[in-house]
Structures are given as C-alpha cells and as structure tokens.
Amino acid sequence: MFKWTTEMRIDDGQIDDDHKELIAIANRVLWLERPNRDADELKMVIRELYDYVKYHFGREEVLMKNLDYPDFEAHHEKHEIIIRSMNYYLTESHHMGEILSNFRQLVSKWVTGHIMEDDKKLQRFMDAKVDSFLKKD
C-alpha cells in the first residue's frame, strides 16, 4: 500500500492532488486479494487507474509546455512508457492474477520511480522559476 507523503510534494496544487488520487486508485488495485473472484472489480479499478493516469499525464504535460520545461520530451517519453506498459499488461496477461501482479509491479515503479525521480526534477525546475521570478522584484 502506498501513502502520499510530503516528500512527494511537487506543486502544492493540481499535480499533488492528482498524485494523491492516483495513489488512492492504485491502492484499490493493491488491496484486491482474489483477482479471479473479483475480476469485474479488478477490471473496473484498473480501467479507472488507466483513465486517470492518462488524464493526469495530459495535465502535467500542458503545465510542462507552458513552463517551457527543458526535459519535456524525456518526461513525455516516460509517460508513454507507462501507458504502453499498462496497455501491454491489459492485453497480454492470461489471467486476472497475472494482471494484478503486473499492475502491482507497475504501480510500485511508478510511485517510487516516476514521482520521486522524474516529477521531482519538474518540481525543482518550477521552484527555481519561482525563486528567479521573486528575485527580480
């Protein structure tokens, strides 16, 4: 199970709110213990996670473009890798237990890797922009 912590802070706004919601949905995937008996629920929660991930990545990418974020292309590619991984696991898994196992691994990588590494780079860039703006006055 994942818990949003202040170490995950990116913007004290929409990105953090999105991450909190994504973690809440991801935790619902992780809590499922009987994937074959709860197949409909698993499919519903994974679909909700997939849709929200795409929504969040879109919002994050608009923000990066508006800020002229220099690592936009690399960050965007990492988003694409996550989406492709989700698609692969949904289409290539042979049973619900395999889907659940694959999504647990993906969620773990996403939380520990993407938020704590890639999104933190974006946070440092945004903080530097704010600091630079404030120093102009």
N, C-alpha and C positions, 0 to 999 in steps of 0.2 A: 504494500500500500504506500502511496505517495502522499506527502503533505507539502503544501506550498509554504515556503519559509522566506524570511526577509532576504536571505542570500540569493534568492531567485528574482529579486526586485529588478525590474527593467525600467519602468517609467512611472510608477505610482498611478497608472491610468489604464487605458484600454488594453495594452499588452498584458499587464499584470492581471487584469480582470479576465482576459481570455485564457491566460495560463491557469488561473485558478479553476475556471470552468472546464478546461481540458483535463486537468488533473482529477477533478470530480468525476468526469465521464470515464476517464481511464481507470479510476479506482473501481468503478462499477464493473468494468471488464475483469479486473483482477479478482474481485470478490466472487465471481461465479466459480462454483466448485464442481458442478456436474454439467459440463458443457453439452453432453448428448441429451440429457433430460431437459435442460434449459435452452435448447437450440434456438427457439424463437426469440427468447430474451437475449441470448448472445448475439444473434444476428442484428436485432434491433439496437443494442448498445454499440456494437461495432460500427453500424451504419451511422449512428448519431456521432460517434467519435470521428469517423471519416469525414462526415459533412462539416463538423465543427473545425477540424484541422484545416480543411480547405478554406473555410471562411476566415479563420484566424490568419493563415498564411497570406491570404489576399489582403487583409487589413494591414498586416505587418509590412508587406511589400509596397503598398501605397505610401506608408509612412517613410520607408527607406528611400523611395524615389523622391518624395517631397523634400527630404533632408539631403539629397544628393549623397547618399551613403556610398562611400568608395568600394565597399565589399559587397555591393548589392548582387552582382552576378554570382559570386561564390555562395552567398547566403541563399539566393533563389534556387541554385542547383541543389543545395542540401534539402530545401523544401521539396523539390521534385523527387529526390531520392526517397524521402519519407513517404510521399504519395505513391510512388511506384512500388515501394515495399508493401504498403497497405494493400494495393491492388493485387500484387503477386500473392500475398498470403490469403487473400479472399478467394482468388481463382484457382490456386494450385494446391491448397490444403485438401486433404482427402476426408477428413472427419472433423467434427466440432472440437475435439480435444486438441488436434493439431492446430486449428485456427487459434484457439485460446492460448496455447503455448507460444505460438509465433507472435501473437499480439502482446503477450506479456513481455517478451524479449524486446519487441519494438518500442513499447511504451517505456521500458527501463532505459533503453538507449536514448530515446527522445528526451526524457526528463533530465537524465544525467549528462547527456552529450549536448543536445541542441540548445536547451535553455541555458545550461550552466557554462557553455563554451561560446557557441555562436551568438545567441541572443545577448550574452554578457558583453561581447565585443560591440554590438549595436548600442548597448546601454552606455558603455564608456565613450563611444563616439557622441551620443546625444548629450551626455554630461559635459563633455569638452566643448560642444557647441554652445550650450547654455553658459558655461563659465566664460567662454570667449565673448559672448554677447554681453554678459553682465560687466565685464571689464572695460567695454567700450564706453560705458557711462561714466 
